[in-house]
Amino acid sequence: MSITSVMVLFAVCWFMIFLIVIPIRLQTQGDLGKVVPGTQAGAPEHHYLKTKAKITTLAAAVMTAILVLIITSGVISVRDLDWFNRMSPIEAPVGGTDG
């Protein structure tokens, strides 16, 4: 697995986790009863983005490390995900020792 693949995997994990973490502990203007005229009541008042970005980075690093270990160890391969048997069968080695 190349460093580029690891970076792409980390970015995908980071954004997936960030989209999950964003609404946690979000306080909107409507929740606090302080709606600024001209804005939506659902606009965030306190969003804690720096904290959420740090938590996301830590969680994405752990998840990426786990996924890299699974991928490089061969525990799960592409053939394990071929549920409809669309991949060609594994070829036997040419000039085998079957005698």
C-alpha positions as CSV (number, residue, x, y, z in Angstrom):
1,M,0.0,0.0,0.0
2,S,1.6,3.3,-1.1
3,I,1.8,6.5,0.9
4,T,-0.7,8.1,-1.5
5,S,-3.2,5.3,-0.8
6,V,-2.8,5.8,2.9
7,M,-3.3,9.5,2.6
8,V,-6.5,9.1,0.5
9,L,-7.8,6.5,3.0
10,F,-7.1,8.9,5.9
11,A,-8.9,11.8,4.0
12,V,-11.9,9.6,3.4
13,C,-12.0,8.4,7.0
14,W,-11.5,12.0,8.3
15,F,-14.4,13.4,6.3
16,M,-16.7,10.6,7.1
17,I,-16.0,10.9,10.8
18,F,-16.2,14.7,10.7
19,L,-19.7,14.6,9.1
20,I,-20.7,12.3,12.0
21,V,-19.2,14.5,14.7
22,I,-20.4,17.9,13.5
23,P,-23.9,17.7,14.9
24,I,-22.8,16.4,18.3
25,R,-23.2,19.1,21.1
26,L,-24.3,21.6,18.5
27,Q,-26.2,24.5,20.1
28,T,-28.3,26.5,17.7
29,Q,-29.7,30.0,18.1
30,G,-33.2,28.6,18.4
31,D,-32.1,26.3,21.2
32,L,-30.6,29.2,23.2
33,G,-33.4,31.6,22.3
34,K,-31.0,34.2,20.9
35,V,-32.1,34.3,17.2
36,V,-30.3,37.1,15.4
37,P,-32.7,39.0,13.1
38,G,-32.1,37.9,9.5
39,T,-30.7,34.4,10.4
40,Q,-32.3,31.0,10.7
41,A,-33.1,29.6,14.1
42,G,-31.1,26.5,13.2
43,A,-27.9,28.6,12.7
44,P,-25.2,27.4,15.1
45,E,-24.4,29.6,18.1
46,H,-21.7,27.4,19.6
47,H,-20.2,24.8,17.2
48,Y,-16.8,23.9,18.9
49,L,-15.2,23.2,15.5
50,K,-11.6,23.1,16.7
51,T,-12.4,20.5,19.3
52,K,-14.4,18.5,16.8
53,A,-11.5,18.7,14.3
54,K,-9.0,17.4,16.9
55,I,-11.3,14.5,17.9
56,T,-11.9,13.7,14.2
57,T,-8.2,13.7,13.4
58,L,-7.4,11.3,16.3
59,A,-10.3,9.0,15.5
60,A,-9.4,9.0,11.7
61,A,-5.8,8.2,12.5
62,V,-6.8,5.2,14.6
63,M,-9.3,4.0,12.0
64,T,-6.8,4.5,9.2
65,A,-4.2,2.5,11.1
66,I,-6.6,-0.3,11.7
67,L,-7.7,-0.4,8.0
68,V,-4.1,-0.3,6.8
69,L,-3.3,-3.3,9.0
70,I,-6.3,-5.2,7.7
71,I,-5.6,-4.4,4.1
72,T,-1.8,-5.1,4.2
73,S,-2.2,-8.3,6.2
74,G,-4.5,-9.8,3.7
75,V,-7.3,-10.7,6.2
76,I,-9.8,-9.1,3.7
77,S,-9.0,-9.1,0.0
78,V,-10.9,-7.9,-3.1
79,R,-12.0,-11.4,-3.7
80,D,-13.8,-11.5,-0.4
81,L,-16.0,-8.6,-1.6
82,D,-16.9,-10.4,-4.8
83,W,-20.4,-11.5,-3.7
84,F,-21.8,-12.1,-7.2
85,N,-18.8,-14.1,-8.5
86,R,-17.9,-11.7,-11.3
87,M,-14.1,-12.0,-10.9
88,S,-12.3,-14.7,-12.9
89,P,-11.2,-17.7,-10.9
90,I,-7.7,-17.8,-9.5
91,E,-5.3,-19.2,-12.1
92,A,-3.2,-22.3,-11.2
93,P,0.5,-21.6,-11.5
94,V,2.0,-22.6,-14.9
95,G,4.3,-25.6,-14.8
96,G,3.1,-26.8,-11.4
97,T,4.5,-29.6,-9.4
98,D,1.5,-31.9,-9.7
99,G,3.7,-34.4,-11.4
